[in-house]
C-alpha cells in the first residue's frame, strides 16, 4: 500500500499557508470536489507551545478553515529532532489516510521534509555507556568544547549544527565514538520511500520580493507582541540553551539589551538577516528531490492554478 501525500515546501513569509487554505480549506472544497485534506506542519518551531508570534503559527481562522497537525505538541524545554518529526509525520499521514483524508505536508524546514521523503540515514542505535560518558563531559566542559571537538573530527556534521544545540552535538560525537566513522558518512537514500506516493511542489518567490516579505513579516511580529512573548518565555525559565529558544526569532533576544531602543533595533535587524539567510539555505535541502515540481509565486492566482492542476493529475479522477 502506498499512501498518497502532497508535499508543499516554501520558505518563511512566502505565503504558503494562505495558498494552502485557499486550495484545501473548508470554503474551497469545490476546487477538489469532495476530497478532504488536512495539513501536517513541517516546521521545527511551530511544534512548541508558547512560541506563537515568532514562529508565525496559523491564525485561528486558518486552523478553523483547515485542520493542522504537529503544532503545539511540546514544551520549549523538549529537544525535538528530525527523527522525531519523521516518526510523527509517518503516524499522522497513516492516520489521515485511514480516514479517507489526503495529507498535505506543508512547511519551510527543508531538512525535515527531505528526510521525510527520502528516509532517515541508517545511523547506529544509541550506546548508553558512550552516551553517558559524553553527557558527563558536556556537564564538565560545556557545549563550546564539545562543539570544537566535533569540528575537528566531523566538520561536515558540525557545519549543520548550532553551537548551542547540545543534543545534536552529543549525538554526533556518540556516533563517531561508537563506530569510528563520522555521522556525515551515514547518508540517506537518493530515492523516495516506497510506502508513499509523493506529489512534491516547491514554491519560489523572486529573492528580492521574498526578502522584502521577510523584513515586513518581522516588523509585523514585533507589532503583534514578539518581545512580550519572548519575555514571558524567559520569565518561565527559558534560557539561550533551551532547545526551542535556539530558533531564529528567539535566540537573537539573548545577544542584545532588549531594554533599550538601540538593542531592540539590533535584535530585529539580526532576526531579519538570519531569516533571509535561512530561507536561502532551506532551498539547498530541496534542490534534488526526485520528481519535485518548482512553481513561481510571482503571480499568486497563476501559482494557485498550477498547484491545483498538478494535484488534480496526481490524485486522478477516481481517488474518492
N, C-alpha and C positions, 0 to 999 in steps of 0.2 A: 504493500500500500504506500502510495506517495501522497503526502499532504500538500495541497497547493497553497503556496504562500506568496503574497505580494510584498516585496521589499522596496521601500522608497527611502533613499538617502538624500539628504541635503544639509548643508551646514547651518549653524545658528543664524537666526534673523533672515532666513531666505524666504519664509512664507510657506513652509511645507505643511504645517498643521492646518492653516487656513485652507490650503488646497485640499487636504485630506477630508476636512469637514464638509467642504463644498461637494466633493465627489461621493463620499461614503456616508455622510450624516443622515439622520432620520428624515430631514427635509429634502434629501437628494436621492431617495431610493429609485426615482424614475430613471436615473442615469443607468442603473443596472437591474431593471425590472424588480424582481422580488428577492434578489440576493442580499444577504445580510453580511455586513462587515464589522469588525471591531479592531481597534488599534492596539498594537503591542509596542510600547515605548522602548526604543534603543537609545536611551540617554543615561549616561553614567552618573548624573547628578539628580535628575528627577526621581530616582529610586528612593531618595532620602526624604524623610519628613522634616518639615520646618525650613527647607531650602526652596522656597516657592518663587519669590521675586527674581532672585539671581539665576535661577535655572529656567525661567520663562515657562513655568508649568502651564498646561492648557487652562483656559478660563472655565468658570462654572458653565457657561453656555456651551463651550466646545465639548466638555465632558458629558453634558446632558444630550447634546446632539449626536455624539459618537462615543461609545464606551472605550475607555483607555485602561490598559493593563500595565503592570510593572511600574507604577507610580506610587510614591508614599508608602513603601513597604518597610523601610528600615530606619532606625535612628542614626544620627550622624556619626556616632562612635563605631558603628559596624563597618568592618572592611568589606567592600564589595568588589569582586574582580570579574574578569571576562569569563572564567569558568562558571561562576555563579549565574552570570547573565545567560549564557548559552543553555544551561540546565533549566533555568526558569522559563526561557523563551520556548524551549522544546515542550515543556509541560503545558504552557499556555496555548501554544499552537495546536497541540494534540487535543486539548480540551475543547477549544473553539471548533475545530474540525468535526469532533464527535457530536457537536450540537448543530451542525449544518451552517456554521459561520465561517466566513473566509478571513483568516488572519492577515492583517496588514502591519508588517514590522516597519515602523517609521522612526527615524531619528537621525542624529548627526554624529554619533560616536562610531566612526568608520571601523575602528579596531574591533568593536563588539560585533558589528554587522558582518565583517569579513570572517570572523571566527564562527559565527552562526551559520553562514553559508558554506564555508569550506571545512568546518570542523576544527576542533581544538588539536594542537600538536600533541603527540603521544609522549608527554613528559612523564618521568618516573613518579611513582607514588611517594608520599612523604615518608621520610626516615625519622622516626621520633627522636632517636638519640642525637642525630646530627641537628635536627630542628631545635632541640632544647639547648644544644651547645651554642648555636648561632644566636638564639634568643638571649642566652646568658651574656654573650659578648655584646649584643645590642644594648643591654641594660648598663653594661660597664663602659663601653666605648662610644656609644651613640650612633645615630644614623650616618653622620658625615664620614666617620672612619670606615664603616662597612661599605658605604657607597663608593668610596675611593678604592677600596679593595676590589669591588665588583668592576670598577672602571679598568683595573689592571688585568683581571682575568677574563672578563667578558664585556668588552667595551660596546659591542653591538646591543646587548640587552640593557646595559647601563644607560645608553643614549635614549632609551624609550621609557625610563623610569625617573620619576621626580626624586630628588634627594631626600625629601620628607616622607616618601612612601615606604615606610619600614617593612610592611608586609611583602611587597614585591621584591625589595632588596634582599630580604632574608630568604625568600623562596628561590631566587636566582642563585644565591650562594649555596643553598641547600642542594640544589640540583647539581651544581658543579662539584661539591664535595662528596655527593653520593655516587656520581657516575664518572667523574673525571673529565666530563665534557661540559662546555658552556650551554646555558639554556638556549641561546640563539641557534645552536646546532640542531635542535629538535624543531623541525619545520612542519607546517601543516600541509595537507594535500592541496594540489592545484585544481581539484575538481569539486564541484558542488556535491553535498551529501546526497546519497541515493534515496533516503527516506522522504525527501522533499522534491517538489516540482516548483522551482523558483521563477518568479517574474520580477527581475531586479531593475529598478529605474533609478537613475542618478540625475538629480535636478541641478542645473548650473545657472548661476547668475553671473553677469559680467563682473569682473573683480572690483572695479571702482564702485559699481552700484551696490554690490554686496558689502563692501567696506563702509559705505555711507549708511546702509541699513543697520549694520552692527553698531556704528557710532551712535546712531539715533536710538537704537534699542537700549544701549547702556544708559543714555540720558533719561529715557522713559523709566527704566528700572529704578534709577535714583529718585526720580519724582514719585514713584509708586512705593517708596519705602525700603529700598535696598539697605541703606545704612541702618535703619531701625531693625531690620531683620537680622543683620549681622550682629548688632549689639545684643539682641535677645539671645542669639546662639552663644555668644561669648558669656553672657550672664548665666546661662545654664551649664557652663563649664567647658564649652568648646574652645580649643586652642589651635594653633597653626598645625599641630601634629594630628589633630582629629581627622580621620580619613575624609569625611565629607568636606572639610574646610580647605582641602588641598585643591579644590576645583577653582577654575577661573571664575571671577566674580566674588570670591570669598577670600582666597589666600592673600590677595593684594591689600586687604584691610589690616594685615599684620605688619606691613612694610613701611607704613607712614603714620603720622599722627593724625587720626581722623577727627580730632577735636579742633583742628584749625581749618580754615578755608583752603589754605595752600596744600595741606595734607590731603584733604578730600579731593581737591582737583588732581593731585598727583595719582591718587588711587584710581579715579575714573579714567585718567589717561592710561594707566597701566592695564586696566581691565579692557579697554578698547584695543590697545596694542596687542595684548595677549590673545584676545578673541579673534582678531584678524589673523594672527599667526596660526592659531589653532584651526581656523576654518581652512586655511591653505593646506595645513598638514593632514587634515582628515581626508581630503581627496586622494592622498597617496595610498591609503589603505583600500580604496575602491577602484583604483585605476585599471586593474587587470582581472576583475571578477568576470568569469566566463558568462557570456550571454547577457551581460548588463547593457541596458539601453540608456544613452545620455540624451537629455531633453533640455533645451534652453528655457529659462524662465523670463526671458526678456519681455514676452507678451503673455500675461497671466491667462488670458482666455484661450489663446492658442496652445499654451502648455497644458491646460486642463483638458482640452480636446484631445491632444496627443496621448496623454496618460490614459484617458478613457478608452481610446481606440486600442491601445496596447493591451489593456486589461480585458477588454471585450474579446480580443483574439485569444488571449491566454486562457480565459475561463471557458470560452466556447458557448455554443447555443444550449447545450444540454447539461449545464452544471447542476441546476437545481432539480 
